[in-house]
Amino acid sequence: MISFLSYRSRLMTARRAEAFARCLRANRRFRAVTVERSPLAAGPAAWLVRWHPVSPARCRDLRRRAQEQRAARAPGLQVSGGPEWFTVTNPETGAVYYVTAYSCTCPDFEYRCRESGLACKHIAAVNDRQE
C-alpha cells in the first residue's frame, strides 16, 4: 500500500483498471502504481488505480490541496474545552472527537493524516479557534 498522498482513479472494472495501470507504469513520471479493489464498492466496477508522482513539485501540490480540502470543511464544527484538549462536535452528525493541536481521534486522522503529516478538519477547527 502506498501513502495516502497519492492520486487515485475513479472506480472501474478490473480489466480497465489493469490496462490503465499498465499505461501509468510505462510513464516515468509516475511510480508506485497499484490496482486495488474498493472495500465499499459492489459490482464489477469496484477497482481503482493509485499512483504517486515522481516530481517533488507535484507531491507538494498534492499535499497542499489535501490540506486545503480539510481546512475548508472545518468551519461549522463546534469546538469546546481547552487549553490543551478539546472536543470537536459535528452538529450535522453528532460525532464527537477529542483533539489537540497535533492529534485527533477521528478515523481520517488515524488512517490517513497521521502517516502523511496532515491535519484533519477537527485539528484545523481547533487551530482556527486558537488564532
N, C-alpha and C positions, 0 to 999 in steps of 0.2 A: 504494500500500500504506500502510495506517495503522499506527500504533505497535503494538507487541506488547501494550501495556497497553490492551486493548480487550476488549469482550465478544464471544463467538463462539457461534453456534448449533451444534446437532448437525448431522450430515450429513443432507441431504435431496435430493430431486430438484431439477433446475434450475427447473422451473415453480413448485414450492413455495417455493424459496429466493427467487425473484424476487417472489413475492406477499408473503412475509414482509418483504423489504427495502422494498417499497412502503409497507407499514404503518409501519415504523420511520421512513422518510423523512418521512412525514406527521406524525410526532410531534416537536414542537420540543425535547423533552428529549434527543434523540439527534442526533449528527452523524457525518459520515464513514462512512456506511453503504455497505458494499461486498459484492458477491456474488463468491465465489471458488471455484474448483474445487480440491479437495484433491488434491495430487500423489500421495498414498498410497492413496486410495480407488479402488475399481473398481466398475463397475456404474452404474446410474442414480442411486443415492443417493450422489453424490460431491461435492455442493455444500454450502457453508456461507455464513453471513452474519456479517459482523463489523460492530460499531458501537461508537461512542465516546460516553460520557455527556457532557452539557454541564455538569452540576453538578460544581463543584470537590470537594465532599464525596464524591460517588460516585467520582471519579477517585482521591482519597486512599485510599478504601476498597479500590478495585481494586488499587492498588499495595501496600497493607498485606497484603491476602490473598495476592497473588502472592509476596511475600517470605516470609510465614509458611509457605506450602506448600513453598518451597525449604528453609527452615531445618528443617522437620520431617523432611526426607529426609537431613539431614547426619549425624545420629548413626549410628555403624556404619562410617563411612568411615575408612580408615586414613591418618593424616597423619604424614609424616616430613620431616626436613630442618629448615631454618631458619637464621638468624633472619629472613631476608627472602624467600627462595624455598623453597617446599615442594613435595613430591609428595603427591598425594592419590590413593589407590587404592580402587576399589570392590571389596570382597572377593567379591561375587557375580559380577561380570562380568570382573574383572581389568583393567578400564580404568584407565589412569594419566594424570593431568593435572598440569601444572606450574602452581602457584598462588602469587600474592602476596596481600596483604590486600585488593588492589583489582582484580586481573585473574586470568583463568584461561584455559587453552587448550581448555576443553570447548566443544562446539557450542552448548549452551544460553547460555553467556555471550557467545560470539562473535556469535550470530544474534539473541538476544533481550535478554539482561540488559544488555549494554554500552549499547545505544541507549536503554534505558529507565531506567538507573541502578540496577538491581537487583543483588544479589549472588547468584550461583549457589550450589548446595548445597555445592560444593567450597570456595568462599570462606567460606561460613558455617561449615564444619567447621574451617578454619584459624583463623578469628576466635574460635570457641569454645575452641580449644586455647590461644590466646594470653591468654584472660581468666583 
